[in-house]
């Protein structure tokens, strides 16, 4: 539901609103701005600075959008934007974040890159702390049901028989 935006931004905005610390609202724009100018496009949004994942969100987005790797730069920029605080107020109300990119890097492509590289599932706050992956690993470490069928007498010889063999 990105009726307030150009359709080219739909996939990226739909992805961003799933990030737990990103602020949204019930307006058609969902509290996110988007536009294009002079061969570049931008998406502007707010991060709830009181959310436990606020700085995790900044770090994850900054790592992918600004420096995917030393050899693989995307051409996108993720940065804070604000009017002068002395005229308006503090970061709770007036600090925003913007993603800027050239038209060659389509918003949908950027959404796919973020989906591939940010915590999974993106909506799960535990995943941002690495806890969702640990739960999956714990399931893999559970003993098999067949392990209870082992004969205790077999343990005396070990897995390869006795040393005398």
Secondary structure, 3 states (H helix, E strand, C coil): CCCCCCHHHHHHHHHHCCCCCECCCCCCCCCCEEEEECCEEEEEECECCCCCCHHHHHHHHHHHHHHCCCCCCCCCEEEEEECCHHHHCCHHHHEEEEEEEECCCCHHHHHHHHHHHCCCCCCCHHHHCCHHHHHHHHHHHCCCHHHHHCCHHHHHCCCCCCCCC
